[in-house]
Structures are given as structure tokens and as C-alpha cells.
Amino acid sequence: MSSGKGRLLSFFGGLLLTEATITHNEALGPYRRLSLRGEGLQAKAFEPGDKLQLLLPGDDVRTYTPITWEKGETSLLVYLHGVTTPAPRWAQAAAPGDVLRFIGPQRSLSLPPGPVVIVGDETSIAVAAAFVHARPGQVKALLSVKDVQAARDAAAAVGLASPELFVREADASAHHQRLAEAATAAGAGAPGVSVGLCGGAALIQGVRAALREKGVSSVKVKAYWAPGKVGLD
Ligand SMILES: Cc1cc2nc3c(=O)[nH]c(=O)nc-3n(C[C@H](O)[C@H](O)[C@H](O)COP(=O)(O)OP(=O)(O)OC[C@H]3O[C@@H](n4cnc5c(N)ncnc54)[C@H](O)[C@@H]3O)c2cc1C
């Protein structure tokens, strides 16, 4: 079903929207890597952690993270958490030559220069990869995932070479503790190290609380999705 925001954008958005053409759509298990090219991209400034708001077919608006932004080209990694919602339907069907319109890049997970620890889930592989491209050797990514091998393959394909992957557990509280421990071992809480926490709202809440218990309170948080919410941003 189209959203009010999407209908407005579709109608009035000529000036706000940038246009790009899909050049590749690569299937990576439950992920799709989409490459885009467009002259309009060259004029836009980009920082790692930025987002794009995509106007999808049917005027649905969904948010994704550019991994790189160079010479009029970018790429996205879309996690197919299901097959019936607008974003996975679009990502599976997108074909070279299709035109995509979007707003952005806009600031989203802005982190000061220097080393970063990213804690997230399948939807955070792209943002972790964006920081790796911008700050090689300065990024540790800790990801809670359903399928470790699929996440490892998708991460490697977008330049995130060695994320620490944690299979989701039935005991969410123990899982969040484990991620918080791994985050502190990776440098969270140390001077000059920024922490970005993103992905599902429950993961963020749980890991944030567990980090607080460890005395780590300076954390940048961005919820990417929540059960029952649509097109969260
Ligand atoms: C700033 C920002 C950057 C993002 N970057 C990325 C990115 O680079 N890659 C990426 O894959 N995602 C990213 N996301 C998350 C993505 O926008 C959401 O998962 C979005 O809801 C997917 O749209 P949809 O049409 O599939 O589902 P919607 O129609 O928006 O949601 C329908 C239902 O699906 C469920 N749902 C949504 N997402 C998930 C999920 N990941 N896992 C399980 N259930 C889910 C919820 O119950 C929701 O109510 C980002 C989100 C934000 C806000």
C-alpha cells in the first residue's frame, strides 16, 4: 500500500529526488547487492552512515544505506527479511536499466573521525561496510544474525572482511550481554572510540542497557526497524 509521504514525493518530488539507474542486481543468499549509477549522484556530498530514502514502486518509501559513493556510482545491500513487504519485493525484481528515485544522501549515523565500533544486525552490514571504506583499519563490526554463513558472504561481497557474527539466541538478554561484552572488548568505552548501535529496535534497547551497565553510555543509536512498524526512519 502506498504511503502519504510516497504519494507526495511522487507528485511534488521532482526537485527533491535524485535519479539513478540500476546497473547490477546480485543475489547473495537472503541479501541483494544493488549497484546504481546516475549523473545526479556526482553533485551530492556523502559521509559514511548516510541514508537514502528510496521511492519504491507503489509510492512506498524505504530507507537504505549507501556503501560507497564515487564517480556517480553507489551500491546498497538489502536484507530480504521476508518476501511480501515492499522493499524485498522491489529488491528481488529490480533489473539493470530500471530507474530508481530517492532523497539523499542525508545524515543518519554520524560518528566523529577515528575508530568506530558498530553493533547491529543484518540491516547494519551496509553501514559497517560504509565506515570500512571510509576508515580502513578503524572499524570493528559486531552483528547479531540469523544465518552466519549468509551474513559472512554478504559482508565480504561489500568489503566488510571480518565482522564478528553472533547467531541470535532464544535468550535475548544473554545475547545482548554477549554483544555488549564483545563491544567493550572491541574498544567501546575507550577514549576516542565511537560506538554506533543500529538495526532492530529490541537489539538496540537490549545492547544499550547492557553497555550502560558496563559504564559505556556514550553511544550513537539509530533504530532501523521494529516489529509492526512500517518504513521506520
Ligand atoms: C537509516 C536507515 C538505514 C537503513 N539501512 C538499511 C540497509 O542498508 N540495508 C537493509 O537491509 N535495511 C536497512 N534499513 C532497514 C530497512 O529500511 C527496514 O528493514 C525496512 O522496514 C524494510 O522495508 P520492508 O518494506 O521490507 O518492510 P516494512 O513494510 O517497512 O515493514 C513491515 C514489517 O516487516 C518487519 N521488518 C522490517 N524490517 C525487518 C527486518 N530487517 N527483519 C525482520 N523484520 C523486519 C516489521 O515487523 C515491519 O513491521 C535501514 C533503515 C534505516 C532507518
The ligand as an SDF file (V2000), in Angstrom:
LIG
                    3D

 53 58  0  0  0  0  0  0  0  0999 V2000
   18.6430    4.9620    8.4240 C   0  0  0  0  0  0  0  0  0  0  0  0
   18.2840    3.5530    7.9860 C   0  0  0  0  0  0  0  0  0  0  0  0
   19.1630    2.8260    7.2020 C   0  0  0  0  0  0  0  0  0  0  0  0
   18.8530    1.5080    6.8140 C   0  0  0  0  0  0  0  0  0  0  0  0
   19.7400    0.8180    6.0270 N   0  0  0  0  0  0  0  0  0  0  0  0
   19.4500   -0.4630    5.6450 C   0  0  0  0  0  0  0  0  0  0  0  0
   20.3590   -1.1940    4.7950 C   0  0  0  0  0  0  0  0  0  0  0  0
   21.3710   -0.6710    4.3150 O   0  0  0  0  0  0  0  0  0  0  0  0
   20.0240   -2.4860    4.4970 N   0  0  0  0  0  0  0  0  0  0  0  0
   18.8700   -3.0840    4.9580 C   0  0  0  0  0  0  0  0  0  0  0  0
   18.6210   -4.2640    4.6500 O   0  0  0  0  0  0  0  0  0  0  0  0
   17.9970   -2.4020    5.7400 N   0  0  0  0  0  0  0  0  0  0  0  0
   18.2540   -1.1090    6.0730 C   0  0  0  0  0  0  0  0  0  0  0  0
   17.3690   -0.4120    6.8530 N   0  0  0  0  0  0  0  0  0  0  0  0
   16.1700   -1.1300    7.3430 C   0  0  0  0  0  0  0  0  0  0  0  0
   15.0290   -1.1470    6.3460 C   0  0  0  0  0  0  0  0  0  0  0  0
   14.7190    0.1760    5.9200 O   0  0  0  0  0  0  0  0  0  0  0  0
   13.8000   -1.7870    7.0450 C   0  0  0  0  0  0  0  0  0  0  0  0
   14.0660   -3.1430    7.3660 O   0  0  0  0  0  0  0  0  0  0  0  0
   12.5250   -1.6490    6.2380 C   0  0  0  0  0  0  0  0  0  0  0  0
   11.4360   -1.7570    7.1490 O   0  0  0  0  0  0  0  0  0  0  0  0
   12.3590   -2.7030    5.1600 C   0  0  0  0  0  0  0  0  0  0  0  0
   11.1940   -2.4190    4.4520 O   0  0  0  0  0  0  0  0  0  0  0  0
   10.0950   -3.5120    4.1200 P   0  0  0  0  0  0  0  0  0  0  0  0
    9.2770   -2.9480    3.0090 O   0  0  0  0  0  0  0  0  0  0  0  0
   10.7350   -4.8320    3.9500 O   0  0  0  0  0  0  0  0  0  0  0  0
    9.2370   -3.6600    5.4590 O   0  0  0  0  0  0  0  0  0  0  0  0
    8.1590   -2.6340    6.0770 P   0  0  0  0  0  0  0  0  0  0  0  0
    6.9470   -2.5950    5.2250 O   0  0  0  0  0  0  0  0  0  0  0  0
    8.8570   -1.3440    6.3890 O   0  0  0  0  0  0  0  0  0  0  0  0
    7.8370   -3.3550    7.4550 O   0  0  0  0  0  0  0  0  0  0  0  0
    6.8700   -4.4040    7.5690 C   0  0  0  0  0  0  0  0  0  0  0  0
    7.2410   -5.2730    8.7490 C   0  0  0  0  0  0  0  0  0  0  0  0
    8.3700   -6.0590    8.4270 O   0  0  0  0  0  0  0  0  0  0  0  0
    9.1190   -6.3090    9.6130 C   0  0  0  0  0  0  0  0  0  0  0  0
   10.5520   -5.9660    9.3350 N   0  0  0  0  0  0  0  0  0  0  0  0
   11.0490   -4.8610    8.7180 C   0  0  0  0  0  0  0  0  0  0  0  0
   12.3980   -4.9490    8.6110 N   0  0  0  0  0  0  0  0  0  0  0  0
   12.7380   -6.1340    9.1850 C   0  0  0  0  0  0  0  0  0  0  0  0
   13.9740   -6.8100    9.3740 C   0  0  0  0  0  0  0  0  0  0  0  0
   15.1420   -6.3120    8.9580 N   0  0  0  0  0  0  0  0  0  0  0  0
   13.9570   -8.0230   10.0000 N   0  0  0  0  0  0  0  0  0  0  0  0
   12.7890   -8.5780   10.4280 C   0  0  0  0  0  0  0  0  0  0  0  0
   11.5850   -7.9840   10.2740 N   0  0  0  0  0  0  0  0  0  0  0  0
   11.5670   -6.7880    9.6470 C   0  0  0  0  0  0  0  0  0  0  0  0
    8.4990   -5.4590   10.7140 C   0  0  0  0  0  0  0  0  0  0  0  0
    7.6490   -6.2780   11.5240 O   0  0  0  0  0  0  0  0  0  0  0  0
    7.6630   -4.4660    9.9730 C   0  0  0  0  0  0  0  0  0  0  0  0
    6.5290   -4.0620   10.6930 O   0  0  0  0  0  0  0  0  0  0  0  0
   17.6340    0.9070    7.2250 C   0  0  0  0  0  0  0  0  0  0  0  0
   16.7230    1.6690    7.9810 C   0  0  0  0  0  0  0  0  0  0  0  0
   17.0380    2.9660    8.3610 C   0  0  0  0  0  0  0  0  0  0  0  0
   16.0400    3.7460    9.1750 C   0  0  0  0  0  0  0  0  0  0  0  0
  1  2  1  0
  2  3  1  0
  2 52  2  0
  3  4  2  0
  4  5  1  0
  4 50  1  0
  5  6  2  0
  6  7  1  0
  6 13  1  0
  7  8  2  0
  7  9  1  0
  9 10  1  0
 10 11  2  0
 10 12  1  0
 12 13  2  0
 13 14  1  0
 14 15  1  0
 14 50  1  0
 15 16  1  0
 16 17  1  0
 16 18  1  0
 18 19  1  0
 18 20  1  0
 20 21  1  0
 20 22  1  0
 22 23  1  0
 23 24  1  0
 24 25  2  0
 24 26  1  0
 24 27  1  0
 27 28  1  0
 28 29  2  0
 28 30  1  0
 28 31  1  0
 31 32  1  0
 32 33  1  0
 33 34  1  0
 33 48  1  0
 34 35  1  0
 35 36  1  0
 35 46  1  0
 36 37  1  0
 36 45  1  0
 37 38  2  0
 38 39  1  0
 39 40  1  0
 39 45  2  0
 40 41  1  0
 40 42  2  0
 42 43  1  0
 43 44  2  0
 44 45  1  0
 46 47  1  0
 46 48  1  0
 48 49  1  0
 50 51  2  0
 51 52  1  0
 52 53  1  0
M  END
$$$$
